[in-house]
Amino acid sequence: MNLIFGISMVSIIVFAVLLIFTFSFFGWNVVKVKNNISMGKPLDRSDRKKERLKTMLLVAFGQKKMFQNILPAVLHFFIYAAFVITSTELLEIIVDGLTGSHRFFADSLGFFYVIVISTIELLSVLAFIATIVFLARRNLLKVPRFQMDEMTGWPKLDGNIILYLEILLIVCIFTMNGTDEVLLNRGLSHAHIEGTSFGFAVSSFLGPLIFGGMETDTLVVLERIGWWGHLIMVFGFLNYLPYSKHFHILLAFPNTYFSNLNQKGQFNNLSNVKKEVENMFDPNFDPYVAPPEGEAIAEPERFGAKDVQDLTWKSLMDAYTCTECGRCSSACPANQTGKKLSPRKIMMDTRDRMVEVGDNRRIKGKDYDDGKSLLGDYITQEEVWACTSCNACVQECPVNIDPLSIIVDLRRYLVMEESKVPGELATMLTNIENNGAPWQFSPADRANWINEE
């Protein structure tokens, strides 16, 4: 009896330590992500709250934009629903782990408990099928958008890792439930409920079929392996999220809430450019006025974006939310005609650079300059100018990411800070400045075509 009590106490202590470490490490990573996003420039997205809430419910929670392609959408919904519903079971696991009990809510909830666990099991079966199909799409069928240049190395491995972990999690769930079912049939389960069967939708049949012929001691060991394996998969996945594209599972909700609700194609005015123009029209403005005594001369605000600090916080949140699904690049006319531009790569590069700058700030100080920038070291001018500004990438994104806003800000920097534009565009801009139109003829000659026979 003392031995059993000792083992139980060790189990509770180990669980408590694991629980504290898991949520502490996850919290530390969340703070780090928040600080990285906060590097961006301010942007007010506090308006139209009802419309924003509706957008979040439809796009993030309801998966509305995923259903433009039915089969992948349905399969993705299976995994999404299984993740959401299975997360509710985490509460019972925490209670069981801290108290040393087993299926703490089973007796008090009765048949409702059976319904909840049965729902989890049915969704787990559907998620297992979806996972196998997604693995085949990525690695056997080789869907073109998963084979682009930016999807080599870690991005490809990352996409597969989560699918492998999903399979392991499902195996652990059915190992735990199946062996528990057989143990209860033998009157040996340590779940304190009455009866000889849980009656769960899948494991009540699968358990006796797979585990029915095993020794009791083996079943007890397998049940604990399933329970701890399930726990470790959930906790491990939680802390894997901030390092993976799958962080969109959490960020999709705030990201869609703060979506750009204006008409596509409507560009914002740069506040610092507007301020400069207003100053030039102000007869009382004196650019040579010295700052108050003791204050340094303010650094001029950069036009456009050269590095991640010049982008808005929403663009940086977009980068963290990117699912790397490639729908944007598949819809991009520039990409499909062989241009170097891939909207997905724009988001991946922005995220990689943001993480690099954030790590440098934490380790080497806020003012540390590594001599690199988003434009040039990560994203080339060729990519920036290949964009047609058609908004196809924005339209296709299932979580309302806006790669175009980043591209436009990079272009603005090239034009207004570096005076770097393609030759064709320079000619057009010169014609607009001189003639009021893109064409190289005088405004006085515009109506001459009327006289042509």
VEXDREN-2710 file (C-alpha; in Angstrom, 1 decimal):
% VEXDREN-2710
k/r/px/py/pz
1/MET/0.0/0.0/0.0
2/ASN/2.8/2.4/0.9
3/LEU/4.5/1.5/-2.4
4/ILE/1.4/2.3/-4.4
5/PHE/1.0/5.6/-2.5
6/GLY/4.6/6.5/-3.1
7/ILE/4.3/5.8/-6.8
8/SER/1.2/7.9/-7.0
9/MET/2.9/10.8/-5.2
10/VAL/5.9/10.6/-7.6
11/SER/3.5/10.6/-10.5
12/ILE/1.7/13.7/-9.2
13/ILE/5.0/15.5/-8.6
14/VAL/6.3/14.7/-12.0
15/PHE/3.0/15.8/-13.6
16/ALA/3.0/19.1/-11.6
17/VAL/6.6/19.9/-12.7
18/LEU/5.8/19.1/-16.3
19/LEU/2.7/21.2/-16.1
20/ILE/4.5/24.2/-14.7
21/PHE/7.3/23.9/-17.2
22/THR/5.0/23.5/-20.1
23/PHE/2.9/26.6/-19.5
24/SER/5.8/28.7/-18.3
25/PHE/7.8/28.0/-21.4
26/PHE/4.7/28.6/-23.6
27/GLY/4.1/31.9/-21.8
28/TRP/7.7/32.9/-22.3
29/ASN/7.4/32.2/-26.0
30/VAL/4.1/34.1/-26.2
31/VAL/5.7/37.2/-24.6
32/LYS/8.5/36.9/-27.1
33/VAL/6.1/36.8/-30.0
34/LYS/4.2/39.7/-28.6
35/ASN/7.4/41.8/-28.3
36/ASN/8.4/40.9/-31.9
37/ILE/5.0/42.0/-33.2
38/SER/5.2/45.2/-31.1
39/MET/8.3/46.2/-33.1
40/GLY/6.0/47.3/-35.9
41/LYS/4.7/50.7/-36.4
42/PRO/1.3/51.7/-34.9
43/LEU/-1.9/51.1/-36.8
44/ASP/-5.4/51.8/-35.6
45/ARG/-7.7/48.8/-36.2
46/SER/-10.2/49.5/-33.4
47/ASP/-13.1/50.6/-35.6
48/ARG/-16.1/48.7/-36.9
49/LYS/-16.1/46.2/-34.0
50/LYS/-19.2/44.3/-35.0
51/GLU/-18.0/43.8/-38.6
52/ARG/-14.6/42.7/-37.2
53/LEU/-16.2/40.1/-34.9
54/LYS/-18.4/38.8/-37.7
55/THR/-15.3/38.5/-39.9
56/MET/-13.4/36.5/-37.2
57/LEU/-16.4/34.2/-36.6
58/LEU/-16.8/33.5/-40.3
59/VAL/-13.2/33.3/-41.5
60/ALA/-11.3/31.9/-38.5
61/PHE/-13.9/30.0/-36.5
62/GLY/-16.1/29.0/-39.5
63/GLN/-13.3/28.3/-41.9
64/LYS/-15.3/30.2/-44.6
65/LYS/-12.5/30.8/-47.1
66/MET/-11.3/27.3/-46.9
67/PHE/-14.4/26.0/-48.5
68/GLN/-13.6/27.4/-51.9
69/ASN/-12.0/23.9/-52.4
70/ILE/-14.3/21.4/-50.8
71/LEU/-12.2/18.3/-50.3
72/PRO/-9.2/19.9/-48.6
73/ALA/-11.6/22.1/-46.6
74/VAL/-13.6/19.1/-45.2
75/LEU/-10.4/17.3/-44.3
76/HIS/-8.9/20.4/-42.7
77/PHE/-12.2/20.8/-40.8
78/PHE/-11.9/17.3/-39.4
79/ILE/-8.5/18.1/-37.9
80/TYR/-9.5/21.5/-36.8
81/ALA/-12.7/20.2/-35.0
82/ALA/-10.7/17.3/-33.4
83/PHE/-8.2/19.8/-32.1
84/VAL/-10.8/22.1/-30.6
85/ILE/-13.0/19.4/-29.0
86/THR/-10.0/17.3/-27.8
87/SER/-8.6/20.4/-26.1
88/THR/-11.6/20.2/-23.7
89/GLU/-10.3/16.9/-22.4
90/LEU/-7.1/18.6/-21.3
91/LEU/-9.0/20.0/-18.3
92/GLU/-9.7/16.4/-17.1
93/ILE/-6.1/15.4/-17.7
94/ILE/-4.8/18.3/-15.6
95/VAL/-7.3/17.4/-12.7
96/ASP/-6.3/13.7/-12.9
97/GLY/-2.6/14.5/-13.0
98/LEU/-2.7/16.8/-10.0
99/THR/-5.0/14.6/-7.9
100/GLY/-3.9/11.1/-8.9
101/SER/-7.4/10.2/-9.9
102/HIS/-8.5/8.7/-13.2
103/ARG/-11.4/10.0/-15.4
104/PHE/-12.3/12.5/-12.7
105/PHE/-15.5/13.7/-14.4
106/ALA/-16.8/10.3/-15.6
107/ASP/-18.9/9.4/-12.6
108/SER/-20.4/12.9/-12.0
109/LEU/-21.2/13.6/-15.7
110/GLY/-22.5/10.1/-16.4
111/PHE/-23.9/9.7/-20.0
112/PHE/-22.8/13.2/-21.0
113/TYR/-19.2/12.2/-20.3
114/VAL/-19.7/9.2/-22.7
115/ILE/-21.0/11.6/-25.4
116/VAL/-18.1/14.0/-25.0
117/ILE/-15.4/11.2/-25.2
118/SER/-17.3/9.5/-28.0
119/THR/-17.3/12.7/-30.0
120/ILE/-13.6/13.1/-29.4
121/GLU/-13.1/9.5/-30.6
122/LEU/-15.2/9.9/-33.8
123/LEU/-13.4/13.2/-34.6
124/SER/-10.1/11.5/-34.0
125/VAL/-10.9/8.8/-36.5
126/LEU/-11.8/11.4/-39.1
127/ALA/-8.7/13.4/-38.2
128/PHE/-6.6/10.3/-38.7
129/ILE/-8.0/9.8/-42.2
130/ALA/-7.4/13.5/-43.0
131/THR/-3.8/13.3/-41.7
132/ILE/-3.0/10.3/-43.9
133/VAL/-4.5/12.1/-47.0
134/PHE/-2.5/15.3/-46.2
135/LEU/0.7/13.3/-45.8
136/ALA/0.0/11.7/-49.2
137/ARG/-0.8/15.1/-50.8
138/ARG/2.5/16.5/-49.6
139/ASN/4.8/13.6/-50.2
140/LEU/3.3/11.3/-52.7
141/LEU/1.0/13.3/-54.9
142/LYS/3.3/16.3/-54.7
143/VAL/0.7/19.0/-55.0
144/PRO/2.6/21.8/-56.9
145/ARG/2.2/24.6/-54.3
146/PHE/4.0/22.4/-51.8
147/GLN/6.9/21.9/-54.1
148/MET/7.9/25.6/-54.6
149/ASP/11.5/26.7/-53.8
150/GLU/10.6/28.2/-50.4
151/MET/9.2/24.9/-49.3
152/THR/12.4/23.0/-49.1
153/GLY/14.3/22.2/-45.9
154/TRP/12.6/23.2/-42.6
155/PRO/9.2/24.4/-44.1
156/LYS/8.7/20.9/-45.6
157/LEU/9.8/19.1/-42.5
158/ASP/7.6/21.4/-40.3
159/GLY/4.6/20.5/-42.4
160/ASN/5.2/16.8/-42.0
161/ILE/6.2/16.9/-38.3
162/ILE/2.8/18.1/-37.2
163/LEU/1.1/15.4/-39.2
164/TYR/3.3/12.7/-37.6
165/LEU/2.5/14.1/-34.2
166/GLU/-1.2/14.0/-34.9
167/ILE/-1.0/10.3/-35.7
168/LEU/1.0/9.6/-32.5
169/LEU/-1.6/11.6/-30.5
170/ILE/-4.5/9.6/-32.0
171/VAL/-2.7/6.3/-31.3
172/CYS/-2.1/7.3/-27.7
173/ILE/-5.8/8.3/-27.3
174/PHE/-7.1/4.9/-28.5
175/THR/-4.4/3.0/-26.6
176/MET/-5.5/4.8/-23.4
177/ASN/-9.2/4.4/-24.0
178/GLY/-9.0/0.9/-25.5
179/THR/-7.0/-0.7/-22.7
180/ASP/-9.1/1.1/-20.1
181/GLU/-12.2/-0.4/-21.7
182/VAL/-10.8/-3.9/-21.4
183/LEU/-9.6/-3.3/-17.8
184/LEU/-13.1/-2.1/-16.9
185/ASN/-14.6/-5.2/-18.4
186/ARG/-12.4/-7.2/-16.1
187/GLY/-13.3/-5.0/-13.1
188/LEU/-9.7/-3.7/-12.8
189/SER/-9.9/-0.2/-14.1
190/HIS/-8.9/2.5/-11.6
191/ALA/-11.7/4.8/-13.0
192/HIS/-14.2/5.0/-10.2
193/ILE/-17.4/4.4/-12.1
194/GLU/-20.1/1.7/-12.0
195/GLY/-20.6/-0.7/-14.8
196/THR/-18.5/-3.0/-17.1
197/SER/-18.1/-0.7/-20.1
198/PHE/-17.6/3.0/-20.7
199/GLY/-19.6/2.6/-23.9
200/PHE/-17.3/5.0/-26.0
201/ALA/-18.2/5.1/-29.7
202/VAL/-15.0/3.6/-31.0
203/SER/-12.9/2.1/-28.1
204/SER/-15.7/0.0/-26.8
205/PHE/-15.3/-2.1/-30.0
206/LEU/-11.7/-1.4/-30.9
207/GLY/-10.4/-2.0/-27.3
208/PRO/-11.6/-5.7/-26.9
209/LEU/-10.6/-6.4/-30.6
210/ILE/-7.0/-5.2/-30.2
211/PHE/-6.2/-5.5/-26.5
212/GLY/-8.7/-8.2/-25.4
213/GLY/-6.2/-11.0/-25.5
214/MET/-3.5/-9.3/-23.5
215/GLU/-2.4/-9.9/-19.9
216/THR/-3.8/-7.5/-17.3
217/ASP/-0.3/-6.3/-16.3
218/THR/0.4/-5.5/-20.0
219/LEU/-2.8/-3.6/-20.2
220/VAL/-2.0/-1.5/-17.2
221/VAL/1.3/-0.5/-18.6
222/LEU/-0.2/0.3/-22.0
223/GLU/-2.9/2.3/-20.5
224/ARG/-0.3/4.4/-18.6
225/ILE/1.8/4.7/-21.8
226/GLY/-1.3/6.0/-23.6
227/TRP/-2.2/8.5/-20.9
228/TRP/1.3/9.9/-20.5
229/GLY/1.9/9.8/-24.3
230/HIS/-1.3/11.7/-24.9
231/LEU/-0.2/14.2/-22.3
232/ILE/3.3/14.7/-23.6
233/MET/1.9/15.0/-27.2
234/VAL/-0.4/17.8/-26.1
235/PHE/2.1/19.6/-24.0
236/GLY/4.9/19.2/-26.6
237/PHE/2.6/20.4/-29.4
238/LEU/1.7/23.5/-27.3
239/ASN/5.3/24.5/-27.1
240/TYR/6.1/23.6/-30.6
241/LEU/3.5/26.0/-32.0
242/PRO/5.5/29.3/-31.5
243/TYR/8.4/27.7/-33.6
244/SER/6.1/26.4/-36.3
245/LYS/3.7/27.7/-39.0
246/HIS/1.0/26.0/-37.0
247/PHE/0.9/29.0/-34.6
248/HIS/-1.9/30.1/-36.9
249/ILE/-4.1/27.8/-34.9
250/LEU/-4.1/30.5/-32.2
251/LEU/-3.3/33.7/-34.1
252/ALA/-5.9/33.2/-36.8
253/PHE/-8.5/34.6/-34.5
254/PRO/-6.9/38.0/-33.7
255/ASN/-5.5/38.2/-37.2
256/THR/-8.9/37.9/-38.9
257/TYR/-10.4/40.3/-36.3
258/PHE/-7.9/43.0/-37.2
259/SER/-8.3/42.4/-40.9
260/ASN/-8.2/45.3/-43.4
261/LEU/-12.0/45.9/-43.9
262/ASN/-11.5/48.6/-46.6
263/GLN/-12.0/47.8/-50.3
264/LYS/-9.2/45.9/-51.9
265/GLY/-7.0/48.1/-53.9
266/GLN/-7.5/51.1/-51.6
267/PHE/-4.0/52.2/-50.5
268/ASN/-3.4/54.1/-47.3
269/ASN/-1.6/57.5/-47.2
270/LEU/1.8/57.6/-45.5
271/SER/1.3/59.9/-42.4
272/ASN/4.8/61.2/-42.6
273/VAL/4.5/62.1/-46.3
274/LYS/1.1/63.7/-45.6
275/LYS/2.8/65.7/-42.8
276/GLU/5.6/66.9/-45.1
277/VAL/3.1/68.0/-47.7
278/GLU/1.0/69.9/-45.1
279/ASN/4.1/71.6/-43.8
280/MET/5.0/72.8/-47.3
281/PHE/1.6/74.4/-47.7
282/ASP/1.8/76.0/-44.3
283/PRO/3.3/79.6/-44.7
284/ASN/4.2/79.6/-41.0
285/PHE/6.2/76.4/-41.0
286/ASP/9.9/76.9/-40.4
287/PRO/12.0/73.7/-41.0
288/TYR/15.0/75.3/-39.4
289/VAL/13.5/75.8/-35.9
290/ALA/15.8/74.2/-33.4
291/PRO/14.4/71.6/-30.9
292/PRO/13.8/72.7/-27.3
293/GLU/17.0/72.9/-25.2
294/GLY/18.2/69.5/-24.0
295/GLU/16.3/67.6/-26.7
296/ALA/18.1/65.9/-29.6
297/ILE/17.1/66.5/-33.2
298/ALA/14.5/64.0/-34.1
299/GLU/15.5/61.3/-36.6
300/PRO/13.4/61.7/-39.8
301/GLU/10.8/59.0/-40.2
302/ARG/11.6/56.6/-43.0
303/PHE/9.4/56.7/-46.1
304/GLY/8.1/53.1/-46.7
305/ALA/9.8/50.0/-45.3
306/LYS/13.3/48.8/-45.5
307/ASP/13.3/46.4/-42.4
308/VAL/10.6/44.8/-40.3
309/GLN/10.6/47.7/-37.8
310/ASP/9.2/49.9/-40.6
311/LEU/6.2/47.7/-41.2
312/THR/3.0/47.9/-39.2
313/TRP/2.3/45.5/-36.3
314/LYS/-0.5/44.0/-38.3
315/SER/1.9/43.1/-41.1
316/LEU/4.2/41.4/-38.5
317/MET/1.2/39.6/-37.1
318/ASP/0.3/38.5/-40.6
319/ALA/3.8/37.0/-40.9
320/TYR/3.4/34.9/-37.7
321/THR/-0.1/33.8/-38.8
322/CYS/1.0/32.5/-42.2
323/THR/0.0/28.9/-42.7
324/GLU/2.4/28.4/-45.6
325/CYS/-0.5/26.7/-47.5
326/GLY/0.6/28.4/-50.7
327/ARG/-2.9/29.4/-51.9
328/CYS/-1.6/32.9/-52.4
329/SER/1.3/31.9/-54.6
330/SER/-0.9/29.5/-56.6
331/ALA/-3.2/32.5/-57.4
332/CYS/-0.5/35.0/-58.0
333/PRO/-0.3/35.8/-61.8
334/ALA/3.3/36.9/-61.5
335/ASN/4.3/33.6/-59.9
336/GLN/2.3/31.6/-62.4
337/THR/4.0/33.3/-65.3
338/GLY/7.5/32.4/-64.0
339/LYS/8.3/35.6/-62.1
340/LYS/10.4/35.3/-59.0
341/LEU/7.7/36.6/-56.7
342/SER/5.9/34.3/-54.3
343/PRO/3.6/36.0/-51.8
344/ARG/4.1/33.0/-49.4
345/LYS/7.9/33.6/-49.5
346/ILE/7.3/37.3/-48.7
347/MET/5.5/36.3/-45.5
348/MET/8.0/33.6/-44.6
349/ASP/10.9/36.0/-45.1
350/THR/9.2/38.7/-43.0
351/ARG/8.7/36.2/-40.2
352/ASP/12.3/34.9/-40.3
353/ARG/13.7/38.5/-40.3
354/MET/11.4/39.5/-37.5
355/VAL/12.6/36.6/-35.3
356/GLU/16.2/37.4/-36.1
357/VAL/15.8/41.1/-35.2
358/GLY/13.8/40.2/-32.1
359/ASP/16.5/37.8/-30.9
360/ASN/19.2/40.4/-31.6
361/ARG/17.4/42.9/-29.5
362/ARG/16.9/40.6/-26.5
363/ILE/20.5/39.3/-26.6
364/LYS/22.5/42.2/-27.8
365/GLY/20.4/45.3/-26.9
366/LYS/17.6/47.3/-28.5
367/ASP/20.0/49.4/-30.6
368/TYR/22.1/46.6/-32.0
369/ASP/22.4/46.7/-35.8
370/ASP/23.4/43.5/-37.6
371/GLY/23.9/45.3/-40.9
372/LYS/21.1/43.4/-42.6
373/SER/17.6/44.3/-43.6
374/LEU/14.4/42.7/-44.9
375/LEU/14.8/44.4/-48.3
376/GLY/17.9/43.2/-50.0
377/ASP/19.0/40.4/-47.6
378/TYR/15.7/38.5/-47.6
379/ILE/13.5/40.0/-50.3
380/THR/14.9/41.2/-53.6
381/GLN/13.9/44.2/-55.7
382/GLU/13.0/41.8/-58.4
383/GLU/10.4/40.2/-56.2
384/VAL/9.0/43.5/-55.1
385/TRP/8.5/44.9/-58.7
386/ALA/7.1/41.7/-60.1
387/CYS/3.9/42.2/-58.1
388/THR/0.9/43.4/-60.2
389/SER/-1.0/44.7/-57.1
390/CYS/-4.0/42.6/-58.2
391/ASN/-4.8/41.4/-54.6
392/ALA/-5.3/37.8/-55.6
393/CYS/-3.1/36.7/-52.8
394/VAL/-5.2/38.7/-50.3
395/GLN/-8.4/37.3/-51.7
396/GLU/-7.2/33.7/-51.5
397/CYS/-5.6/33.7/-48.0
398/PRO/-7.8/31.6/-45.6
399/VAL/-6.8/33.8/-42.6
400/ASN/-6.9/37.2/-44.3
401/ILE/-3.2/37.8/-44.5
402/ASP/-2.2/40.8/-46.7
403/PRO/1.2/40.3/-48.4
404/LEU/0.5/43.2/-50.7
405/SER/0.8/45.8/-47.9
406/ILE/4.3/44.6/-47.2
407/ILE/5.2/44.7/-50.9
408/VAL/3.8/48.2/-51.3
409/ASP/5.7/49.5/-48.3
410/LEU/9.0/48.0/-49.7
411/ARG/8.3/49.7/-53.0
412/ARG/7.6/53.0/-51.3
413/TYR/11.0/52.8/-49.7
414/LEU/12.7/52.1/-53.0
415/VAL/11.0/55.0/-54.7
416/MET/11.1/57.7/-52.1
417/GLU/14.3/56.8/-50.2
418/GLU/16.5/55.2/-52.8
419/SER/15.0/56.6/-56.0
420/LYS/15.2/53.1/-57.5
421/VAL/12.5/52.2/-60.0
422/PRO/12.5/50.0/-63.1
423/GLY/13.3/52.0/-66.3
424/GLU/9.8/51.5/-67.7
425/LEU/8.2/52.9/-64.5
426/ALA/10.7/55.8/-64.4
427/THR/9.6/56.8/-68.0
428/MET/6.0/56.6/-67.0
429/LEU/6.4/58.7/-63.9
430/THR/8.4/61.3/-65.9
431/ASN/5.6/61.5/-68.4
432/ILE/3.0/61.9/-65.7
433/GLU/5.0/64.7/-64.1
434/ASN/5.6/66.5/-67.4
435/ASN/2.4/65.7/-69.4
436/GLY/-0.2/64.7/-66.8
437/ALA/-0.5/61.3/-68.4
438/PRO/1.6/58.1/-68.8
439/TRP/2.0/58.8/-72.6
440/GLN/4.8/60.8/-74.1
441/PHE/2.9/63.6/-75.8
442/SER/1.8/67.1/-74.8
443/PRO/-1.6/67.5/-73.0
444/ALA/-2.5/70.0/-75.7
445/ASP/-2.4/67.1/-78.3
446/ARG/-4.7/64.8/-76.4
447/ALA/-7.8/65.5/-78.5
448/ASN/-6.0/65.3/-81.9
449/TRP/-7.3/61.8/-82.5
450/ILE/-10.8/63.4/-83.1
451/ASN/-9.5/65.0/-86.2
452/GLU/-8.1/61.8/-87.6
453/GLU/-10.0/60.2/-90.5
END
